[in-house]
Amino acid sequence: MTDNATNGQMIVCPHCDALYRVRMPEFGERAVCKRCHTVLIAPRAHAMIRIVALSVTNLILVIAALFLPFLQISRAGFSNATSLMDAVLAFATGPLFVLSLAVGALIVVVPMLRMLLSIYVLAPMAFDRKPLPASKRAFRLFEALKPWSMAEIFVLGCGVALVKVSALAQVHLGSAFWMMCVLVVVVLLQDNMMCRWSIWNALERRK
Protein backbone atom coordinates (compact mmCIF):
# COMPACT_ATOMS: atom_id res chain seq x y z
CA MET A 1 0.00 0.00 0.00
CA THR A 2 4.28 4.65 -0.33
CA ASP A 3 5.54 7.15 -2.74
CA ASN A 4 5.67 4.11 -3.71
CA ALA A 5 6.97 1.56 -1.33
CA THR A 6 8.03 3.35 1.79
CA ASN A 7 11.54 2.06 2.23
CA GLY A 8 10.46 -1.41 3.18
CA GLN A 9 8.05 -0.26 5.89
CA MET A 10 5.51 -2.82 7.02
CA ILE A 11 2.00 -2.37 8.36
CA VAL A 12 -0.09 -4.83 10.39
CA CYS A 13 -3.88 -4.91 10.18
CA PRO A 14 -5.20 -4.09 13.68
CA HIS A 15 -8.12 -6.50 13.24
CA CYS A 16 -6.77 -9.66 11.64
CA ASP A 17 -2.97 -9.18 12.03
CA ALA A 18 -2.29 -9.53 8.30
CA LEU A 19 1.11 -8.07 7.38
CA TYR A 20 1.65 -5.83 4.34
CA ARG A 21 4.44 -3.82 2.77
CA VAL A 22 3.46 -0.16 2.86
CA ARG A 23 2.52 1.53 -0.40
CA MET A 24 1.15 5.02 0.09
CA PRO A 25 -2.16 5.63 -1.72
CA GLU A 26 -2.90 8.97 -3.35
CA PHE A 27 -4.93 11.58 -1.47
CA GLY A 28 -8.56 10.47 -1.37
CA GLU A 29 -7.67 6.81 -1.97
CA ARG A 30 -7.50 4.07 0.68
CA ALA A 31 -5.29 1.09 1.42
CA VAL A 32 -7.56 -1.71 2.62
CA CYS A 33 -6.76 -5.09 4.19
CA LYS A 34 -7.48 -7.84 1.65
CA ARG A 35 -8.47 -10.28 4.37
CA CYS A 36 -10.94 -8.31 6.53
CA HIS A 37 -11.36 -5.07 4.50
CA THR A 38 -10.25 -2.82 7.37
CA VAL A 39 -9.02 0.58 6.16
CA LEU A 40 -5.30 0.74 6.94
CA ILE A 41 -4.24 4.02 5.32
CA ALA A 42 -6.52 6.80 4.09
CA PRO A 43 -4.56 10.03 3.50
CA ARG A 44 -6.44 13.26 2.86
CA ALA A 45 -5.10 16.60 1.69
CA HIS A 46 -4.86 19.22 4.46
CA ALA A 47 -6.37 16.73 6.92
CA MET A 48 -4.30 17.89 9.92
CA ILE A 49 -5.44 21.51 9.82
CA ARG A 50 -9.05 20.37 9.40
CA ILE A 51 -8.78 18.00 12.37
CA VAL A 52 -7.31 20.80 14.49
CA ALA A 53 -10.20 23.08 13.47
CA LEU A 54 -12.72 20.38 14.39
CA SER A 55 -10.98 19.86 17.75
CA VAL A 56 -11.24 23.58 18.53
CA THR A 57 -14.92 23.45 17.53
CA ASN A 58 -15.49 20.52 19.89
CA LEU A 59 -13.83 22.35 22.77
CA ILE A 60 -16.04 25.39 22.25
CA LEU A 61 -19.17 23.24 22.05
CA VAL A 62 -18.39 21.30 25.25
CA ILE A 63 -17.50 24.41 27.28
CA ALA A 64 -20.58 26.32 26.09
CA ALA A 65 -22.88 23.32 26.65
CA LEU A 66 -21.73 23.05 30.27
CA PHE A 67 -23.51 26.23 31.32
CA LEU A 68 -26.29 26.81 28.79
CA PRO A 69 -29.77 25.26 29.34
CA PHE A 70 -29.85 21.58 28.38
CA LEU A 71 -33.56 20.87 28.76
CA GLN A 72 -36.68 21.92 30.65
CA ILE A 73 -39.50 19.61 31.75
CA SER A 74 -42.98 20.97 32.54
CA ARG A 75 -46.07 19.26 33.93
CA ALA A 76 -49.19 20.44 35.76
CA GLY A 77 -47.87 23.99 36.09
CA PHE A 78 -44.51 22.90 37.52
CA SER A 79 -41.30 23.10 35.55
CA ASN A 80 -37.67 22.19 36.11
CA ALA A 81 -34.70 23.27 33.95
CA THR A 82 -31.25 21.76 34.02
CA SER A 83 -27.86 22.26 32.41
CA LEU A 84 -25.11 19.80 31.63
CA MET A 85 -23.26 20.99 34.73
CA ASP A 86 -26.35 20.22 36.83
CA ALA A 87 -26.35 16.67 35.41
CA VAL A 88 -22.69 16.27 36.37
CA LEU A 89 -23.31 17.58 39.91
CA ALA A 90 -26.59 15.71 40.44
CA PHE A 91 -24.88 13.12 42.66
CA ALA A 92 -22.16 15.39 44.06
CA THR A 93 -23.25 14.89 47.66
CA GLY A 94 -23.62 11.69 49.62
CA PRO A 95 -22.44 8.18 48.79
CA LEU A 96 -22.94 8.63 45.03
CA PHE A 97 -20.19 11.25 44.77
CA VAL A 98 -18.01 8.78 42.85
CA LEU A 99 -20.80 8.43 40.27
CA SER A 100 -20.82 12.21 39.84
CA LEU A 101 -17.07 12.16 39.24
CA ALA A 102 -17.45 9.38 36.67
CA VAL A 103 -20.21 11.24 34.80
CA GLY A 104 -18.16 14.44 34.73
CA ALA A 105 -15.04 12.61 33.56
CA LEU A 106 -16.72 10.59 30.82
CA ILE A 107 -18.91 13.27 29.25
CA VAL A 108 -16.79 16.39 29.86
CA VAL A 109 -13.20 15.91 31.03
CA VAL A 110 -12.13 13.02 28.76
CA PRO A 111 -13.63 14.51 25.54
CA MET A 112 -11.97 17.87 26.31
CA LEU A 113 -8.65 16.20 27.10
CA ARG A 114 -8.73 14.27 23.81
CA MET A 115 -9.38 17.47 21.87
CA LEU A 116 -6.50 19.26 23.65
CA LEU A 117 -4.19 16.32 22.93
CA SER A 118 -5.11 16.30 19.24
CA ILE A 119 -4.40 20.04 19.01
CA TYR A 120 -1.07 19.58 20.84
CA VAL A 121 0.01 16.79 18.47
CA LEU A 122 -1.31 18.02 15.12
CA ALA A 123 -1.22 21.84 15.23
CA PRO A 124 2.59 22.17 14.83
CA MET A 125 2.69 19.66 11.96
CA ALA A 126 -0.30 21.32 10.29
CA PHE A 127 1.90 24.44 10.00
CA ASP A 128 4.97 22.48 8.83
CA ARG A 129 6.81 22.63 12.13
CA LYS A 130 8.47 19.97 14.25
CA PRO A 131 6.21 18.06 16.67
CA LEU A 132 6.21 19.33 20.25
CA PRO A 133 7.99 17.29 22.95
CA ALA A 134 6.27 14.01 23.91
CA SER A 135 3.90 14.23 20.93
CA LYS A 136 4.04 10.47 20.44
CA ARG A 137 3.04 9.85 24.04
CA ALA A 138 0.29 12.45 23.73
CA PHE A 139 -1.13 10.81 20.59
CA ARG A 140 -0.92 7.39 22.22
CA LEU A 141 -2.94 8.76 25.16
CA PHE A 142 -5.41 10.34 22.71
CA GLU A 143 -6.04 6.90 21.21
CA ALA A 144 -6.18 5.14 24.60
CA LEU A 145 -8.86 7.54 25.87
CA LYS A 146 -11.16 7.00 22.89
CA PRO A 147 -13.29 4.23 24.49
CA TRP A 148 -13.76 6.44 27.58
CA SER A 149 -15.01 9.51 25.74
CA MET A 150 -18.76 9.14 26.07
CA ALA A 151 -20.27 12.53 25.26
CA GLU A 152 -21.92 10.96 22.20
CA ILE A 153 -23.30 8.07 24.29
CA PHE A 154 -24.69 10.60 26.77
CA VAL A 155 -26.54 12.45 24.00
CA LEU A 156 -27.97 9.24 22.53
CA GLY A 157 -29.05 8.08 26.01
CA CYS A 158 -30.75 11.41 26.64
CA GLY A 159 -32.54 11.17 23.31
CA VAL A 160 -33.94 7.73 24.16
CA ALA A 161 -34.98 8.85 27.65
CA LEU A 162 -36.67 12.01 26.35
CA VAL A 163 -38.83 9.98 23.96
CA LYS A 164 -40.25 8.15 26.98
CA VAL A 165 -40.52 11.25 29.19
CA SER A 166 -42.32 13.24 26.48
CA ALA A 167 -45.37 11.00 26.96
CA LEU A 168 -45.61 12.13 30.60
CA ALA A 169 -44.60 15.80 30.46
CA GLN A 170 -43.72 18.64 28.13
CA VAL A 171 -40.03 18.63 27.22
CA HIS A 172 -38.28 21.74 25.92
CA LEU A 173 -34.82 21.16 24.49
CA GLY A 174 -32.28 23.84 25.28
CA SER A 175 -29.39 25.16 23.22
CA ALA A 176 -26.90 22.92 25.07
CA PHE A 177 -28.75 19.81 23.87
CA TRP A 178 -28.40 20.89 20.23
CA MET A 179 -24.75 21.78 20.81
CA MET A 180 -24.12 18.26 22.05
CA CYS A 181 -25.90 16.88 18.98
CA VAL A 182 -23.60 18.95 16.77
CA LEU A 183 -20.68 17.63 18.86
CA VAL A 184 -21.63 14.05 17.93
CA VAL A 185 -21.54 14.94 14.22
CA VAL A 186 -18.22 16.81 14.54
CA VAL A 187 -16.61 13.90 16.41
CA LEU A 188 -17.72 11.50 13.66
CA LEU A 189 -16.31 13.83 10.99
CA GLN A 190 -13.02 14.12 12.86
CA ASP A 191 -12.70 10.37 13.34
CA ASN A 192 -13.51 9.73 9.68
CA MET A 193 -10.92 12.29 8.54
CA MET A 194 -8.11 11.01 10.77
CA CYS A 195 -5.61 8.54 9.27
CA ARG A 196 -3.71 7.11 12.23
CA TRP A 197 -0.92 5.64 10.12
CA SER A 198 -0.28 8.98 8.42
CA ILE A 199 -0.05 10.75 11.78
CA TRP A 200 2.36 8.19 13.24
CA ASN A 201 4.42 8.36 10.05
CA ALA A 202 4.52 12.17 10.19
CA LEU A 203 5.58 12.10 13.85
CA GLU A 204 8.41 9.74 12.97
CA ARG A 205 9.61 11.72 9.93
CA ARG A 206 9.44 15.19 11.49
CA LYS A 207 10.85 14.45 14.94
Rosetta blueprint (number, residue, H / E / L):
1 M L
2 T L
3 D L
4 N L
5 A E
6 T E
7 N E
8 G E
9 Q E
10 M E
11 I E
12 V E
13 C L
14 P L
15 H L
16 C L
17 D L
18 A L
19 L E
20 Y E
21 R E
22 V E
23 R E
24 M L
25 P L
26 E L
27 F L
28 G L
29 E L
30 R L
31 A E
32 V E
33 C L
34 K L
35 R L
36 C L
37 H L
38 T L
39 V E
40 L E
41 I E
42 A L
43 P L
44 R L
45 A L
46 H L
47 A H
48 M H
49 I H
50 R H
51 I H
52 V H
53 A H
54 L H
55 S H
56 V H
57 T H
58 N H
59 L H
60 I H
61 L H
62 V H
63 I H
64 A H
65 A H
66 L H
67 F H
68 L L
69 P E
70 F E
71 L E
72 Q E
73 I E
74 S E
75 R E
76 A L
77 G L
78 F E
79 S E
80 N E
81 A E
82 T E
83 S E
84 L H
85 M H
86 D H
87 A H
88 V H
89 L H
90 A L
91 F L
92 A L
93 T L
94 G H
95 P H
96 L H
97 F H
98 V H
99 L H
100 S H
101 L H
102 A H
103 V H
104 G H
105 A H
106 L H
107 I H
108 V H
109 V H
110 V H
111 P H
112 M H
113 L H
114 R H
115 M H
116 L H
117 L H
118 S H
119 I H
120 Y H
121 V H
122 L H
123 A H
124 P H
125 M H
126 A H
127 F L
128 D L
129 R L
130 K L
131 P L
132 L L
133 P L
134 A L
135 S H
136 K H
137 R H
138 A H
139 F H
140 R H
141 L H
142 F H
143 E H
144 A H
145 L L
146 K H
147 P H
148 W H
149 S L
150 M L
151 A H
152 E H
153 I H
154 F H
155 V H
156 L H
157 G H
158 C H
159 G H
160 V H
161 A H
162 L H
163 V H
164 K H
165 V H
166 S L
167 A L
168 L L
169 A L
170 Q E
171 V E
172 H E
173 L E
174 G L
175 S H
176 A H
177 F H
178 W H
179 M H
180 M H
181 C H
182 V H
183 L H
184 V H
185 V H
186 V H
187 V H
188 L H
189 L H
190 Q H
191 D H
192 N H
193 M H
194 M L
195 C L
196 R H
197 W H
198 S H
199 I H
200 W H
201 N H
202 A H
203 L H
204 E H
205 R H
206 R H
207 K L
